[in-house]
Amino acid sequence: MKFRLLALMFLLCVAIFATLPSVAAKGIEDNVLRNPAGVEELVVNITQYGVVTSDGTPTKIIINFSMPQDDDRQDVIMDIKQVTDELGTEIGVIEKSDPGNLFVYNIPGVVKARANHLTLLPSSYSVPNDVKIYMQPTAHIQSSDARIRSLAEDVTKDSKDDFERVAKLAMWVHDHINYDLTYTGKALDALSVLDQRRGVCAEYTTLFIALARSIGIPAKFVAGYSYGERGWERHAYAEAYLGKWVPVDPLWLEIGYLDATHLKFGDHADNSVKNNVEVTGFNVNNIEWTEDDVNLSTVSFSQIEKADYELAISSEEFRKGDEGIVTLSLTPQEYIVGSMILEPCAGDYNVVQVENKQKDVILRPGVKEQVYWKIKASADLPANMLFTCPLTLNSRSLALKTIDAMVNTQYGRRSGQKLSARLSSSMLELGEEQKVYILVSGLSGAAKAGVLAGDAKEEWDFTGDFQTVFSFRPSELGENEVVVYTSQGEVLVLKYSVEAHLSVSLDNLTAPEYMKVGEARNVSAYVINKGVAQDSIRVNINIDGVDNYASFMLQNGYFVSLPVSFTSPGTKAVRFEVSAPGLNLSKTRFIEVYEEPVIYYETDYARSKAFLKLDVQRSKIRNVTIRISGSEVKADEVSGEKTFEFPLTPGKYVMEITCNDVAGNPRKITQDIEFREKNFLEMLLDIINEMVSTISSLFAPS
């Protein structure tokens, strides 16, 4: 019989995890991981096993396979020969002489894994030469494609650093790709994923890597295993280079932080993971790798300590149809993307609805973050009941907490809008000041108003009407929001944008804070060209709802001015609007128009005390000081009726009142007055008038 030596190499491309058989192990029943995203440390037993068959007379077999990597996050014990490939990945190697036609291998080991916590990133960095390979396009990761690059640039617009860019790309992939198990083993390229918008972990990772590389961020494909809904299973995620390698799992939305169940088996420049077998011998044919699998069983694990935070709600009690907000305040200790879900109570009634339940927030160590949810009490609840609705905050990275929303249906729905708020600017350059003008009118009793702007939050307690201006400097580029609310069931969301640089700006806006009715003043502003080509500019100065347009060619700058006068009191808005090619900019100032205050007074003497009642009409007075015969009383503000008491005897005196009007202008009144006791008829008349007033109020419409 004639023998011929054949050397055959059979390369089995097991295809991006999915073409390999799924994990066989179910783990130890007592150690099933119930919250894999919260696993801090983990010990697993691992067995890599398989079967290779062939015809002929094999004289040698060599198997190269992916194995768990021994690195900063993993300690690996496996009694197996190892070699390192060109990317630094450790490859397990089995060599056996005279393996026979049926070769069975079984390689046991132990892996101890730790979660990754990213607490520090370099403020600047350069890309090392050995990392630059992860910036290049490949056959399956088409990072040079114009569609990929355009999408990445759009998604990462206005980002302040590379961590935010990476997080935004991963969040986009997470939100726009649908998880579909039927794609297991398809190993789509990045453009196909973008077109089909479906896939499993490999597709999520492939598209993310392409997006990152397209804007110059190195990213690599990591093959491994993780613990999911079906136990241990093959998994893919990415690492992005930001001065150091940062894990990014766009499927589970773990960025910076990576739980310990993510077991790394290798780094790759493309999305293909290849094991191979080589069998040599005489007449060797029909080489088949009938089994190539991994068995993982959990030995022990520990959970992370989830971050604490504060939850607050805008009102202690809501009525039917009321709106409100729930705010979360947090100062994290690491870089992470926090996925937070606020769930309302469940039961026979839909007591409270939560708008946009899930919030994904980019968090940085030491940087305070505030997140809000808008809520609404149902308008269809039965009357005369008190509901307690627990709102529950669920998050992989934050502690579980609840806060109660109380809904009282003993009262009817509130009527009329009492809250109004406006911003000073619709568009700002980074570093400019933004102002929020808040007015609450028509409320009776005590109430609370609040504003939430970025990481700033402030609340005020008040009774009756309330007015204030809240100032802050936004720190985030792009679209921003300010939330204004009251404890009486109203919420307003005001939107504006922040740009790194504006080609046209409105500077030196001049408008008086206060004006008297009938007074004539000017409002003005400079329109400054900061880089736009000479072009036609359209300006509108809107005075309390009335437009005043002008158009001109803008070269360097242009001064606009307009006289204003008002015939009625109140808060008047003056809005400057500029329209240029690609730009619509507006800034608002408010003028408090008031009438001259009219001060009436009335004296009385009763119970051996002197009383002075002021009645201030048309507009309030401030910083009030009243002096009578060496006695002095003060008040911060008087509007309407207010009574003051003096330790004086009956008689004639000189009264001196000093105060300021709402604009701060000083006023002084000197008047002769007399304190005397009322006679019987005057007291009887007072009693009758009080009775009439009380009876009239009983029949007045509510």
PyMOL commands that set and color helices and strands:
alter all, ss='L'
color gray80, all
select helices_A, chain A and resi 29-31+36-38+129-135+146-155+162-176+181-183+190-196+201-214+680-699
alter helices_A, ss='H'
color red, helices_A
select strands_A, chain A and resi 5-10+39-53+57-66+74-78+81-84+90-97+102-114+178-179+198-199+219-228+231-241+245-249+254-255+263-268+276-282+288-303+310-313+323-330+336-343+352-354+358-363+369-377+386-395+401-408+419-423+427-429+434-440+446-453+456-463+466-472+478-486+491-499+504-510+514-516+521-529+535-543+549-554+557-564+570-580+583-594+598-606+609-628+631-646+651-660+666-675
alter strands_A, ss='S'
color yellow, strands_A
deselect
rebuild
show_as cartoon
